[in-house]
């Protein structure tokens, strides 16, 4: 029987509320700044209530009609680039990891575990470590300022391969035997049995990898020099050129708010699947 303690419940709610306020306050300040003019933002003290330039600022940010010293690229275009990049990275990582884990678990070939550990060891070689040779290869292949250059070097995922391998190892051998008796080939078994069973794990990884792809900064900073191929994270940095007087901080803050919306929507819409994919143990 669960014992109810009102004092502890109250304390827990106070701690949660304080945590929410700490996290939400910078977002609120960003939103407030995005509704004022740049002159109003830099004054002391800064206004703490929303202003009257909400639609004007967001329109200028989306269409790229600002007049700051930094980049004035259209945020709508940058968000499209970020969306395509994040989806390509996410779908590519999940697809390749599913097939890699399937081959490692269900096919018997020489050096099978050697290949698995070779994949796993790449966890010690993140993009930052291999960024120079990777950039050289991408540049030699003419993939700068392209979706291929933004996504292909980031698609392989040892973490997702490991997670899918561990999941496939828990699938009962009886399912494999039943599929073999029914005459199902490897890819039929993969499509009709493993993919439905992996739905929650795929959903959880989709959320994680989408946010990973959306928030990429270092790699796009190197491979994009054309404003039409800036992801939104790079666009925010390019909009900041120098001192306060040279930047349109209202448009920078509007861009930051717009950049938060897609990953926030993905988390909210897929929260149930995300949690289930992380904690569900039923197969």
KERO-79065 format. One line per field, with one value per residue (C-alpha): residue number from 1; z, x, y; chain; residue in one letter. Coordinates in steps of 0.05 Angstrom, whole numbers, plus 5000, padded with zeros to 4 digits. Layout:
REM residues N
num <- (NUM;...)
c3 <- (Z;...)
c1 <- (X;...)
c2 <- (Y;...)
chaine <- (A;...)
residu <- (A;...)
END
This chain:
REM residues 283
num <- (1;2;3;4;5;6;7;8;9;10;11;12;13;14;15;16;17;18;19;20;21;22;23;24;25;26;27;28;29;30;31;32;33;34;35;36;37;38;39;40;41;42;43;44;45;46;47;48;49;50;51;52;53;54;55;56;57;58;59;60;61;62;63;64;65;66;67;68;69;70;71;72;73;74;75;76;77;78;79;80;81;82;83;84;85;86;87;88;89;90;91;92;93;94;95;96;97;98;99;100;101;102;103;104;105;106;107;108;109;110;111;112;113;114;115;116;117;118;119;120;121;122;123;124;125;126;127;128;129;130;131;132;133;134;135;136;137;138;139;140;141;142;143;144;145;146;147;148;149;150;151;152;153;154;155;156;157;158;159;160;161;162;163;164;165;166;167;168;169;170;171;172;173;174;175;176;177;178;179;180;181;182;183;184;185;186;187;188;189;190;191;192;193;194;195;196;197;198;199;200;201;202;203;204;205;206;207;208;209;210;211;212;213;214;215;216;217;218;219;220;221;222;223;224;225;226;227;228;229;230;231;232;233;234;235;236;237;238;239;240;241;242;243;244;245;246;247;248;249;250;251;252;253;254;255;256;257;258;259;260;261;262;263;264;265;266;267;268;269;270;271;272;273;274;275;276;277;278;279;280;281;282;283)
c3 <- (5000;4980;5037;5020;5052;5035;5058;5012;4954;4965;4967;4904;4867;4891;4865;4798;4791;4807;4755;4703;4718;4712;4644;4618;4639;4584;4532;4557;4554;4483;4463;4495;4458;4393;4400;4409;4365;4369;4402;4457;4471;4484;4531;4606;4636;4580;4575;4610;4576;4502;4455;4394;4339;4342;4272;4240;4270;4254;4183;4173;4201;4158;4094;4108;4101;4159;4152;4203;4190;4194;4150;4127;4097;4100;4162;4126;4077;4134;4171;4108;4101;4175;4167;4106;4138;4203;4167;4121;4180;4221;4168;4143;4213;4230;4163;4162;4235;4226;4168;4202;4266;4225;4187;4251;4290;4238;4187;4201;4164;4178;4223;4241;4311;4285;4240;4298;4344;4288;4284;4359;4365;4321;4383;4404;4339;4337;4281;4318;4318;4244;4219;4178;4135;4129;4103;4053;4026;4021;3987;3937;3919;3906;3962;3995;4000;3987;4026;4013;4045;4105;4118;4090;4138;4197;4177;4205;4278;4322;4380;4340;4311;4382;4408;4351;4358;4432;4415;4360;4408;4453;4396;4409;4363;4353;4310;4264;4259;4246;4191;4160;4162;4128;4072;4089;4066;4106;4080;4088;4161;4170;4140;4170;4237;4261;4237;4272;4336;4331;4322;4392;4389;4321;4348;4407;4363;4313;4367;4390;4321;4295;4350;4338;4264;4276;4326;4284;4285;4275;4212;4175;4195;4154;4093;4080;4053;4012;4050;4013;4048;4119;4171;4221;4276;4231;4209;4280;4286;4219;4240;4297;4268;4324;4378;4401;4355;4293;4306;4300;4364;4355;4291;4323;4380;4333;4294;4359;4377;4307;4312;4376;4347;4303;4354;4408;4364;4350;4425;4443;4387;4397;4473;4485;4434;4458;4531;4511;4466;4523;4579;4545;4554;4523;4459)
c1 <- (5000;5027;5032;5013;5053;5025;5088;5132;5083;5083;5159;5164;5117;5156;5221;5189;5159;5227;5260;5208;5218;5294;5287;5230;5254;5309;5258;5209;5262;5279;5205;5197;5259;5231;5170;5207;5250;5326;5331;5282;5321;5388;5361;5368;5327;5303;5227;5200;5132;5117;5118;5077;5124;5111;5084;5130;5193;5174;5155;5222;5259;5223;5230;5300;5282;5326;5379;5431;5506;5504;5469;5399;5383;5311;5298;5243;5296;5344;5290;5275;5349;5351;5288;5313;5381;5351;5303;5358;5405;5350;5322;5392;5417;5356;5356;5430;5430;5370;5402;5470;5441;5399;5459;5502;5448;5415;5470;5529;5591;5665;5690;5618;5636;5699;5656;5609;5664;5695;5629;5625;5696;5675;5640;5710;5718;5664;5660;5704;5762;5758;5734;5796;5799;5723;5723;5778;5738;5673;5710;5744;5677;5647;5595;5605;5542;5498;5450;5495;5554;5511;5484;5525;5584;5536;5490;5528;5511;5545;5498;5435;5467;5484;5414;5380;5428;5411;5337;5342;5378;5316;5270;5251;5284;5215;5195;5254;5237;5164;5182;5230;5176;5126;5177;5193;5260;5307;5280;5208;5223;5256;5198;5140;5167;5226;5204;5135;5169;5220;5168;5176;5251;5250;5205;5251;5312;5275;5265;5337;5367;5321;5343;5416;5410;5372;5423;5485;5532;5606;5599;5551;5596;5652;5615;5567;5590;5528;5471;5420;5449;5454;5418;5381;5432;5487;5440;5433;5509;5516;5464;5509;5564;5592;5569;5498;5487;5505;5457;5382;5372;5297;5306;5360;5313;5255;5300;5319;5245;5230;5289;5260;5192;5205;5245;5195;5138;5173;5183;5112;5079;5121;5129;5087;5126;5192;5180;5152;5212;5260;5225;5182;5211;5153;5171)
c2 <- (5000;5068;5117;5188;5244;5313;5348;5308;5316;5391;5393;5351;5398;5459;5429;5413;5482;5514;5470;5489;5563;5557;5523;5565;5634;5640;5617;5670;5724;5702;5706;5775;5800;5774;5820;5886;5929;5922;5991;5970;5906;5940;5992;5984;5953;5908;5902;5840;5839;5823;5881;5902;5878;5803;5791;5842;5811;5739;5759;5795;5735;5684;5724;5750;5824;5848;5902;5879;5875;5799;5749;5767;5699;5678;5636;5598;5572;5555;5517;5477;5459;5439;5397;5360;5349;5324;5276;5249;5237;5205;5160;5142;5125;5082;5046;5029;5010;4963;4928;4924;4895;4846;4821;4814;4776;4731;4716;4671;4694;4696;4752;4771;4795;4829;4873;4886;4909;4950;4987;4993;5021;5080;5107;5130;5169;5223;5273;5323;5273;5254;5321;5340;5276;5274;5346;5329;5271;5311;5369;5323;5292;5360;5353;5421;5464;5403;5359;5300;5336;5356;5286;5229;5235;5236;5178;5117;5104;5053;5069;5053;4990;4966;4981;4944;4886;4879;4882;4829;4783;4783;4761;4687;4636;4605;4664;4651;4577;4592;4641;4590;4536;4583;4595;4667;4691;4735;4801;4777;4759;4827;4866;4827;4807;4849;4917;4914;4889;4946;5001;5031;5028;5061;5116;5130;5133;5177;5230;5226;5227;5282;5328;5307;5324;5389;5415;5401;5461;5443;5401;5448;5506;5474;5448;5507;5574;5590;5625;5582;5520;5547;5505;5548;5537;5565;5620;5645;5650;5685;5737;5760;5803;5846;5894;5904;5964;5924;5866;5862;5823;5821;5780;5737;5720;5708;5660;5624;5615;5588;5540;5511;5495;5433;5392;5412;5388;5322;5310;5328;5289;5227;5230;5168;5127;5155;5135;5068;5054;5068;5029;4976;4907;4867;4831)
chaine <- (A;A;A;A;A;A;A;A;A;A;A;A;A;A;A;A;A;A;A;A;A;A;A;A;A;A;A;A;A;A;A;A;A;A;A;A;A;A;A;A;A;A;A;A;A;A;A;A;A;A;A;A;A;A;A;A;A;A;A;A;A;A;A;A;A;A;A;A;A;A;A;A;A;A;A;A;A;A;A;A;A;A;A;A;A;A;A;A;A;A;A;A;A;A;A;A;A;A;A;A;A;A;A;A;A;A;A;A;A;A;A;A;A;A;A;A;A;A;A;A;A;A;A;A;A;A;A;A;A;A;A;A;A;A;A;A;A;A;A;A;A;A;A;A;A;A;A;A;A;A;A;A;A;A;A;A;A;A;A;A;A;A;A;A;A;A;A;A;A;A;A;A;A;A;A;A;A;A;A;A;A;A;A;A;A;A;A;A;A;A;A;A;A;A;A;A;A;A;A;A;A;A;A;A;A;A;A;A;A;A;A;A;A;A;A;A;A;A;A;A;A;A;A;A;A;A;A;A;A;A;A;A;A;A;A;A;A;A;A;A;A;A;A;A;A;A;A;A;A;A;A;A;A;A;A;A;A;A;A;A;A;A;A;A;A;A;A;A;A;A;A;A;A;A;A;A;A;A;A;A;A;A;A)
residu <- (X;X;X;X;X;X;X;X;X;X;X;X;X;X;X;X;X;X;X;X;X;X;X;X;X;X;X;X;X;X;X;X;X;X;X;X;X;X;X;X;X;X;X;X;X;X;X;X;X;X;X;X;X;X;X;X;X;X;X;X;X;X;X;X;X;X;X;X;X;X;X;X;X;X;X;X;X;X;X;X;X;X;X;X;X;X;X;X;X;X;X;X;X;X;X;X;X;X;X;X;X;X;X;X;X;X;X;X;X;X;X;X;X;X;X;X;X;X;X;X;X;X;X;X;X;X;X;X;X;X;X;X;X;X;X;X;X;X;X;X;X;X;X;X;X;X;X;X;X;X;X;X;X;X;X;X;X;X;X;X;X;X;X;X;X;X;X;X;X;X;X;X;X;X;X;X;X;X;X;X;X;X;X;X;X;X;X;X;X;X;X;X;X;X;X;X;X;X;X;X;X;X;X;X;X;X;X;X;X;X;X;X;X;X;X;X;X;X;X;X;X;X;X;X;X;X;X;X;X;X;X;X;X;X;X;X;X;X;X;X;X;X;X;X;X;X;X;X;X;X;X;X;X;X;X;X;X;X;X;X;X;X;X;X;X;X;X;X;X;X;X;X;X;X;X;X;X;X;X;X;X;X;X)
END
